Amino acid sequence: MPRNRPSNKRNKGFAFIYVTLVGCLLLLPMAGMAVDFGMLYNINARLQTAVDAAAIGAGYMLHATTNIADPVQLAAITADAQAYFNANFPAHYFGATVTSYSATVTGSTAGKTITVTASANVPMLLLRVLGIRQSSIGARAVSNVRYIAMMIVVDRSGSIVAESAQSTIINALNTFVANSTTSHMVDGVDTVGMVSFGASWKMDYAPNLHFQTATPNIGTAINDIDFASTNSTNTAEGLYQAWTELYSSSMNLPGSLNVIVLLTDGRPSSFTGSFTTVSGCNNPSHLVNGILQSYVGLGWPPPTSNSNDIVGLLGTQLLGSYPGWTAETSNLASPHSGCAFATTETNVPGDLNGGNFPSSVGPIDNVGITYNPSYPNYLTPGTGIPTQTGIPATNPGYYAAPGTSASNPRSVRYASFNVADNMATLIRQDTTLSPMLFVIGLNYSGGATEALDEDWLARVANDPNYVTVGSDPAIKAAGLSVYQSSQTPGMYCNSTTATLSACFAQVTSQLLRLIP
């Protein structure tokens, strides 16, 4: 008789039970790991968000704190950080328990730092079957709050007077920096100074840590800016003197947020230099330090003749106060005995050797390694006498090959652009302080004054977001970028008298994003 064979059903049943048991032993822990690890990731991300919020949120209060060693101010900062942390990581979030939290504030010459750390225990769900009841997570965030070292550069050229924009500028500047209730610059924390320029330059307010509360304060200087109808636009000089002040003993803060804010309403029309004069102009070295300028009312592009519209040599700096002062051209360079320009400024082309200005010019005041190590030494070693080299007035620059004729208004105007353009390039290439240029261009609706070159001003700022409008199509067509990635980026804001305060508000917003 045939032998009975074992039942296949019994074998299949055993295999099913075996596979099920093995699956439970292998798959359930894997599923538990997926679920619990996913929860851990979620809670850790939330913990990181909470410490980030605490560091950034308290960073704004930290910037406004004048003394981090003061227990009261320090307690306010840490309490602010705790509030941001609690708001972003509620108690027992997904069952997690915070086991440690700290907010530590430190300071340096460049700024202040708040470091926030936190850790938490997270209960496991499915991994409990393996005896893993909880896991620990941690997060850390650091907010470096940089001090602001700011120089404001104000154009006080004649077009501002012609358009009656003085009060608009004064009010906007006071709101921006002088009024403690409206300004985000912090007295006792940030350092602020102001330079103005027409043909010459003036230190209106030396950099001061207590710019709002000192006597005099910056508001007084703003109200006393020497606007005058005869001033030209020596943009290069204003930029240079502001840059130099960033290196002064009251500033010189590498690692801080070094800022130059330029407000201007016109195209450059003058430049400073050391000019070689003819022998009849009584100067042993035949060098006269001064300024060459061209009248801006000749239309654009400027004509190539009308030498009577070129004036100089003007003194490089206005000193002191000038009650009733109206004519910057009265501030002639010295020495000028025997020079034709001593009696009439329009005679200056005849005083210059060959009737030409140098192909390289540049600042005369506050020049040299002692003042600004980023600027090439412009003085002859051991003599203190300026050389004929410095900032290119011809090439490179914004306008190619403008020529050097002192009786050619176009040459003088284009050279004025080039000197200012090359000065801005030097500033943007400074890797010691890495100054940022914030430029506000003031346009007039229906005004009779010469229009701005917005594209050039955006180039000065090196604005990465600016697209050209074709201010001078021969130089830069519309729809192009002005940004140079190898240089420090800045911001340009195009303004009218009605929107000037809004432009200053944009500068403030950008600074607040950069501070923490």
C-alpha positions as CSV (number, residue, x, y, z in Angstrom):
1,M,0.0,0.0,0.0
2,P,1.3,3.5,-0.7
3,R,2.8,5.5,2.2
4,N,0.9,8.6,3.3
5,R,2.8,11.8,2.4
6,P,3.0,14.8,4.8
7,S,0.4,17.4,4.3
8,N,1.6,20.5,2.2
9,K,-0.9,22.6,4.0
10,R,0.9,22.0,7.3
11,N,4.3,23.0,5.7
12,K,2.7,26.1,4.2
13,G,1.2,27.1,7.5
14,F,4.5,26.7,9.3
15,A,6.3,28.8,6.6
16,F,3.7,31.6,7.0
17,I,4.2,31.7,10.7
18,Y,7.9,31.7,10.3
19,V,7.9,34.5,7.8
20,T,5.5,36.5,9.9
21,L,7.7,36.2,13.0
22,V,10.8,37.1,11.1
23,G,9.0,40.0,9.5
24,C,7.9,41.3,12.9
25,L,11.4,41.0,14.2
26,L,13.0,42.8,11.3
27,L,10.4,45.0,9.7
28,L,8.8,46.5,12.9
29,P,12.2,47.9,14.1
30,M,12.9,49.2,10.7
31,A,9.5,50.9,10.6
32,G,10.1,52.2,14.1
33,M,13.3,53.6,13.1
34,A,11.7,55.4,10.1
35,V,8.9,56.8,12.2
36,D,11.1,57.8,15.2
37,F,13.9,59.2,13.1
38,G,11.4,61.2,11.1
39,M,10.1,62.7,14.3
40,L,13.6,63.3,15.6
41,Y,14.4,65.2,12.4
42,N,11.2,67.3,12.7
43,I,11.8,68.2,16.3
44,N,15.5,69.0,15.8
45,A,14.6,71.3,12.8
46,R,12.2,73.1,15.1
47,L,14.8,73.4,17.8
48,Q,17.3,74.8,15.3
49,T,14.6,77.3,14.2
50,A,14.1,78.3,17.8
51,V,17.7,79.0,18.6
52,D,18.1,80.9,15.2
53,A,15.1,83.1,16.1
54,A,16.5,83.7,19.5
55,A,19.9,84.8,18.2
56,I,18.6,86.9,15.4
57,G,15.7,88.4,17.4
58,A,17.9,89.3,20.3
59,G,20.6,90.5,17.9
60,Y,18.6,93.7,17.1
61,M,18.3,94.5,20.9
62,L,22.0,93.6,21.2
63,H,22.9,96.2,18.6
64,A,21.0,98.9,20.5
65,T,22.7,98.0,23.8
66,T,25.4,100.5,24.7
67,N,27.0,98.4,27.5
68,I,26.8,94.6,27.5
69,A,28.6,94.6,30.9
70,D,25.6,96.3,32.5
71,P,23.5,93.5,34.2
72,V,20.2,95.3,33.5
73,Q,20.9,95.6,29.7
74,L,22.4,92.1,29.6
75,A,19.3,90.6,31.3
76,A,17.1,92.4,28.8
77,I,19.0,90.8,25.9
78,T,18.9,87.3,27.3
79,A,15.2,87.7,28.2
80,D,14.5,88.8,24.6
81,A,16.4,85.7,23.3
82,Q,14.4,83.4,25.7
83,A,11.1,84.9,24.5
84,Y,12.0,84.2,20.8
85,F,13.1,80.7,21.7
86,N,9.9,79.9,23.7
87,A,7.7,81.3,20.9
88,N,9.3,79.0,18.4
89,F,9.7,75.9,20.6
90,P,6.6,75.4,22.7
91,A,6.9,73.4,25.9
92,H,6.7,69.6,25.4
93,Y,6.7,70.0,21.6
94,F,5.9,66.5,20.3
95,G,6.6,65.3,23.9
96,A,10.2,66.7,23.8
97,T,11.7,68.1,27.0
98,V,14.3,70.9,26.9
99,T,17.2,69.8,29.0
100,S,19.5,72.8,28.6
101,Y,19.4,76.3,27.2
102,S,21.8,79.2,27.3
103,A,22.3,82.6,25.6
104,T,25.8,84.0,26.0
105,V,26.8,87.6,25.0
106,T,30.4,88.6,24.2
107,G,32.0,91.7,22.7
108,S,35.0,92.7,20.6
109,T,36.3,95.7,18.7
110,A,34.3,94.8,15.6
111,G,31.0,94.1,17.3
112,K,29.0,92.0,19.7
113,T,28.0,88.3,19.6
114,I,25.2,86.4,21.0
115,T,25.4,82.6,21.1
116,V,22.3,80.5,21.8
117,T,22.5,76.8,22.5
118,A,19.8,74.3,23.5
119,S,19.3,70.5,23.8
120,A,16.2,68.4,24.4
121,N,15.2,64.8,25.0
122,V,12.7,63.2,22.6
123,P,10.6,60.2,23.6
124,M,10.7,57.3,21.1
125,L,7.6,55.5,20.0
126,L,8.1,52.3,18.1
127,L,11.8,51.9,19.1
128,R,10.7,51.3,22.7
129,V,10.3,47.6,21.7
130,L,14.1,47.6,21.4
131,G,14.6,49.3,24.7
132,I,15.3,52.7,23.3
133,R,13.1,55.0,25.3
134,Q,14.4,58.5,24.3
135,S,17.1,60.3,22.2
136,S,18.9,63.6,22.7
137,I,19.1,66.4,20.2
138,G,20.9,69.8,20.2
139,A,21.1,73.1,18.2
140,R,23.3,76.2,18.2
141,A,23.1,79.6,16.6
142,V,25.4,82.6,16.6
143,S,24.5,86.2,15.7
144,N,27.4,88.5,15.1
145,V,26.1,92.1,15.5
146,R,28.6,94.4,13.9
147,Y,29.1,98.0,14.9
148,I,28.4,100.5,12.1
149,A,31.1,103.0,11.1
150,M,29.3,105.4,8.7
151,M,30.4,108.4,6.8
152,I,27.7,110.5,5.1
153,V,28.7,112.3,2.0
154,V,26.5,115.2,1.0
155,D,26.5,117.1,-2.3
156,R,26.1,120.8,-1.7
157,S,26.3,121.9,-5.4
158,G,24.5,124.8,-6.9
159,S,21.8,122.7,-8.5
160,I,20.4,121.9,-5.0
161,V,20.0,125.6,-4.4
162,A,18.5,126.2,-7.8
163,E,15.9,123.5,-7.1
164,S,15.3,124.7,-3.5
165,A,16.0,121.2,-2.2
166,Q,18.1,122.2,0.9
167,S,15.3,121.8,3.4
168,T,14.2,118.4,1.9
169,I,17.8,117.1,2.2
170,I,18.2,118.5,5.8
171,N,14.9,117.0,7.0
172,A,15.7,113.6,5.4
173,L,19.2,113.5,6.9
174,N,17.9,114.4,10.4
175,T,15.3,111.7,10.2
176,F,17.9,109.2,9.0
177,V,20.7,109.8,11.5
178,A,20.2,112.7,13.9
179,N,16.8,112.1,15.5
180,S,17.1,109.3,18.1
181,T,13.4,108.5,17.8
182,T,13.5,107.9,14.0
183,S,17.1,106.8,13.4
184,H,18.2,103.2,13.7
185,M,21.8,104.4,14.2
186,V,22.5,104.0,17.9
187,D,24.3,106.7,19.8
188,G,27.1,105.2,21.9
189,V,27.2,102.1,19.7
190,D,27.7,103.3,16.1
191,T,30.1,105.9,14.9
192,V,28.9,108.5,12.4
193,G,30.5,111.4,10.6
194,M,29.7,113.7,7.7
195,V,31.6,115.3,4.8
196,S,30.1,117.6,2.2
197,F,31.4,118.6,-1.2
198,G,30.9,121.3,-3.8
199,A,34.1,122.1,-5.7
200,S,36.0,121.8,-2.5
201,W,35.2,119.6,0.5
202,K,34.4,120.2,4.2
203,M,34.5,118.1,7.3
204,D,31.1,119.0,8.5
205,Y,31.1,116.6,11.4
206,A,34.1,114.5,12.5
207,P,33.3,110.9,13.3
208,N,31.8,110.6,16.8
209,L,30.5,107.7,18.8
210,H,28.1,110.0,20.5
211,F,26.9,111.7,17.3
212,Q,23.4,112.4,18.6
213,T,24.2,113.5,22.2
214,A,27.6,115.3,21.8
215,T,27.9,119.0,21.7
216,P,27.7,119.9,18.9
217,N,25.8,116.9,17.5
218,I,25.4,115.8,13.9
219,G,21.9,117.4,13.7
220,T,23.6,120.8,14.1
221,A,26.1,120.0,11.3
222,I,23.3,118.9,9.0
223,N,21.4,122.1,9.6
224,D,24.5,124.1,8.8
225,I,25.6,122.5,5.5
226,D,27.1,125.2,3.3
227,F,24.8,125.0,0.3
228,A,25.6,127.7,-2.3
229,S,24.5,128.5,-5.8
230,T,28.0,128.6,-7.3
231,N,29.2,125.2,-6.0
232,S,30.3,122.6,-8.6
233,T,30.3,118.8,-8.1
234,N,33.6,117.3,-7.0
235,T,32.3,113.8,-6.3
236,A,35.7,112.2,-6.1
237,E,36.8,114.4,-3.3
238,G,33.8,113.8,-1.2
239,L,34.2,110.0,-1.6
240,Y,37.9,110.1,-0.8
241,Q,37.6,112.2,2.3
242,A,34.8,110.0,3.7
243,W,36.9,106.8,2.9
244,T,39.9,108.4,4.7
245,E,37.8,109.1,7.8
246,L,36.9,105.4,8.0
247,Y,40.6,104.9,8.7
248,S,40.8,107.7,11.3
249,S,41.6,107.0,14.9
250,S,38.0,107.4,15.9
251,M,36.9,104.7,13.5
252,N,39.4,102.2,11.9
253,L,37.2,99.2,12.7
254,P,38.0,96.2,10.5
255,G,35.3,93.6,10.9
256,S,32.6,96.3,11.6
257,L,30.1,97.4,9.0
258,N,31.9,100.2,7.2
259,V,29.5,102.3,5.2
260,I,29.7,105.4,2.9
261,V,26.3,107.0,2.2
262,L,26.5,109.3,-0.8
263,L,23.7,111.8,-1.6
264,T,24.1,113.7,-4.9
265,D,21.9,115.4,-7.4
266,G,24.3,115.9,-10.3
267,R,27.0,114.7,-12.7
268,P,30.6,115.3,-11.6
269,S,32.0,118.6,-12.9
270,S,35.3,119.1,-11.0
271,F,38.3,117.3,-9.6
272,T,41.2,118.0,-7.2
273,G,44.8,117.7,-8.3
274,S,48.4,118.9,-8.1
275,F,48.8,121.0,-11.2
276,T,52.1,121.9,-12.9
277,T,52.1,125.6,-13.6
278,V,54.1,127.8,-15.9
279,S,57.2,129.5,-14.5
280,G,55.5,132.9,-14.1
281,C,53.2,131.4,-11.6
282,N,55.3,132.0,-8.5
283,N,55.8,128.7,-6.9
284,P,59.3,127.1,-6.4
285,S,58.1,123.6,-7.3
286,H,55.7,124.9,-10.0
287,L,53.0,122.9,-8.4
288,V,49.7,124.3,-7.3
289,N,47.2,122.2,-5.3
290,G,43.7,123.1,-6.2
291,I,40.5,122.2,-8.2
292,L,39.6,122.5,-11.8
293,Q,35.9,122.8,-12.6
294,S,33.6,123.3,-15.6
295,Y,30.3,125.0,-15.7
296,V,27.4,122.6,-15.8
297,G,24.9,124.7,-17.7
298,L,26.4,124.0,-21.2
299,G,24.2,121.0,-22.0
300,W,25.0,117.4,-22.3
301,P,27.3,116.2,-23.8
302,P,29.4,119.2,-22.9
303,P,30.8,121.3,-25.7
304,T,34.5,121.2,-26.7
305,S,35.1,124.9,-26.5
306,N,34.1,127.9,-24.2
307,S,37.2,128.1,-22.1
308,N,35.7,130.9,-20.1
309,D,33.4,128.3,-18.5
310,I,36.3,126.6,-16.8
311,V,37.5,128.0,-13.5
312,G,40.2,127.2,-10.9
313,L,42.5,126.9,-9.1
314,L,40.2,126.6,-6.1
315,G,41.4,125.7,-2.6
316,T,40.9,122.0,-1.7
317,Q,39.2,122.4,1.6
318,L,36.7,124.8,3.3
319,L,37.7,125.4,6.9
320,G,35.6,126.9,9.7
321,S,32.2,128.5,9.2
322,Y,31.4,131.2,6.6
323,P,28.5,133.4,7.7
324,G,27.1,134.9,4.5
325,W,29.5,132.9,2.4
326,T,28.1,132.5,-1.1
327,A,30.9,131.9,-3.6
328,E,33.2,128.9,-3.4
329,T,35.3,130.3,-6.1
330,S,36.5,132.9,-3.7
331,N,38.4,130.2,-1.9
332,L,41.5,130.3,-4.2
333,A,44.4,128.0,-3.9
334,S,47.6,129.2,-2.3
335,P,50.3,130.2,-3.2
336,H,49.1,132.1,-6.2
337,S,51.3,135.2,-6.5
338,G,52.0,135.9,-10.2
339,C,49.4,133.4,-11.3
340,A,46.7,134.6,-13.7
341,F,44.0,132.7,-11.8
342,A,44.8,134.9,-8.7
343,T,42.7,137.7,-10.3
344,T,40.3,135.8,-12.5
345,E,39.5,132.1,-12.0
346,T,38.8,131.6,-15.7
347,N,42.4,132.4,-16.5
348,V,43.5,129.1,-15.1
349,P,44.2,127.3,-18.5
350,G,46.9,129.9,-19.1
351,D,48.6,129.1,-15.8
352,L,48.9,125.4,-16.5
353,N,52.0,124.0,-18.2
354,G,51.0,123.5,-21.9
355,G,47.4,124.4,-21.0
356,N,46.8,120.9,-19.8
357,F,45.9,119.1,-16.6
358,P,47.7,115.9,-15.7
359,S,46.4,112.5,-16.9
360,S,46.4,111.4,-13.2
361,V,45.3,113.7,-10.4
362,G,43.5,113.0,-7.2
363,P,43.2,114.2,-3.6
364,I,45.7,116.6,-1.9
365,D,44.3,116.8,1.6
366,N,44.8,113.8,4.0
367,V,46.8,111.8,1.4
368,G,49.3,109.1,2.1
369,I,50.0,105.9,4.0
370,T,49.5,107.6,7.4
371,Y,45.9,108.4,6.6
372,N,44.7,105.6,4.4
373,P,46.8,102.4,3.9
374,S,44.5,101.3,1.1
375,Y,45.3,104.4,-1.0
376,P,48.7,104.5,-2.9
377,N,51.1,107.0,-1.4
378,Y,50.6,110.2,-3.4
379,L,53.5,112.1,-1.8
380,T,57.1,112.2,-3.0
381,P,59.0,110.3,-0.2
382,G,60.7,112.6,2.3
383,T,59.4,115.9,0.7
384,G,55.7,116.0,1.4
385,I,55.3,117.3,-2.2
386,P,52.5,115.7,-4.2
387,T,53.6,113.8,-7.3
388,Q,51.9,113.9,-10.7
389,T,50.5,110.4,-10.2
390,G,47.4,109.3,-8.4
391,I,43.9,108.7,-9.7
392,P,43.5,108.4,-13.5
393,A,41.6,111.2,-15.1
394,T,41.8,109.8,-18.6
395,N,42.0,106.0,-18.8
396,P,40.7,103.8,-17.3
397,G,37.5,105.4,-16.3
398,Y,33.9,105.9,-17.3
399,Y,34.7,108.0,-20.5
400,A,37.5,106.8,-22.7
401,A,40.2,109.2,-23.8
402,P,38.6,112.5,-22.8
403,G,41.8,114.5,-23.4
404,T,43.6,116.8,-20.9
405,S,42.9,120.2,-22.3
406,A,42.2,122.7,-19.5
407,S,40.3,124.9,-21.9
408,N,38.0,122.1,-23.1
409,P,34.8,121.8,-21.0
410,R,34.1,118.2,-22.3
411,S,37.6,117.1,-21.2
412,V,37.2,118.6,-17.8
413,R,33.7,117.1,-17.3
414,Y,34.7,113.6,-18.6
415,A,37.8,113.7,-16.4
416,S,35.7,114.6,-13.4
417,F,33.6,111.5,-14.1
418,N,36.8,109.3,-14.5
419,V,38.4,110.5,-11.3
420,A,35.3,109.9,-9.3
421,D,34.7,106.5,-11.0
422,N,38.3,105.4,-10.2
423,M,38.0,106.6,-6.7
424,A,34.9,104.5,-6.2
425,T,36.7,101.5,-7.6
426,L,39.5,101.9,-5.1
427,I,37.0,102.0,-2.3
428,R,35.2,98.9,-3.5
429,Q,38.5,97.1,-3.8
430,D,39.5,97.9,-0.2
431,T,39.7,94.5,1.4
432,T,40.8,95.9,4.8
433,L,37.6,97.6,5.7
434,S,35.5,96.4,2.8
435,P,33.4,99.6,2.7
436,M,29.9,99.5,1.3
437,L,28.7,102.3,-0.9
438,F,25.1,103.3,-0.6
439,V,24.3,105.9,-3.2
440,I,21.1,108.1,-3.4
441,G,20.6,110.0,-6.6
442,L,18.3,113.0,-6.3
443,N,16.3,113.7,-9.5
444,Y,14.1,116.7,-10.0
445,S,10.7,116.4,-11.6
446,G,10.6,118.9,-14.5
447,G,13.7,120.7,-13.1
448,A,15.9,122.9,-15.2
449,T,19.1,121.4,-13.9
450,E,21.2,118.8,-15.5
451,A,19.8,115.3,-15.2
452,L,21.6,112.6,-13.2
453,D,23.5,109.7,-14.8
454,E,21.7,107.1,-12.9
455,D,23.6,104.2,-14.5
456,W,26.9,105.7,-13.4
457,L,25.7,106.2,-9.8
458,A,24.5,102.6,-9.7
459,R,28.0,101.6,-11.0
460,V,29.6,103.6,-8.2
461,A,27.4,101.7,-5.6
462,N,28.1,98.4,-7.5
463,D,24.4,97.5,-7.0
464,P,24.0,93.8,-7.9
465,N,20.2,94.3,-8.5
466,Y,20.4,97.4,-10.8
467,V,19.5,97.3,-14.5
468,T,20.6,100.2,-16.6
469,V,18.2,102.7,-18.0
470,G,20.5,104.0,-20.7
471,S,21.4,107.4,-19.0
472,D,24.2,107.6,-21.5
473,P,23.6,105.0,-24.3
474,A,27.1,105.6,-25.7
475,I,28.5,104.2,-22.5
476,K,26.0,101.7,-21.3
477,A,22.8,100.6,-23.1
478,A,19.5,100.0,-21.3
479,G,18.8,96.6,-19.7
480,L,22.3,95.7,-18.6
481,S,24.0,95.0,-15.2
482,V,26.6,97.3,-13.6
483,Y,27.7,94.8,-11.0
484,Q,31.3,93.7,-10.7
485,S,31.4,90.5,-8.6
486,S,35.0,91.0,-7.6
487,Q,34.2,94.2,-5.6
488,T,32.2,94.9,-2.6
489,P,28.5,95.3,-3.5
490,G,26.3,98.2,-2.4
491,M,23.0,99.7,-3.2
492,Y,21.6,102.5,-5.4
493,C,18.3,104.3,-4.9
494,N,16.9,106.7,-7.4
495,S,14.9,109.5,-5.6
496,T,12.9,112.6,-6.1
497,T,12.4,115.3,-3.4
498,A,9.1,113.5,-2.6
499,T,10.8,110.1,-2.1
500,L,14.1,111.1,-0.6
501,S,13.1,109.9,2.9
502,A,12.0,106.6,1.4
503,C,15.4,106.1,-0.1
504,F,17.1,106.7,3.3
505,A,14.6,104.2,4.7
506,Q,15.8,101.6,2.1
507,V,19.4,102.3,3.3
508,T,18.3,101.7,6.9
509,S,16.5,98.5,6.0
510,Q,19.6,97.2,4.2
511,L,21.8,98.1,7.1
512,L,19.5,96.3,9.6
513,R,19.7,93.1,7.4
514,L,23.5,93.4,7.4
515,I,24.0,94.1,11.1
516,P,23.1,90.7,12.7
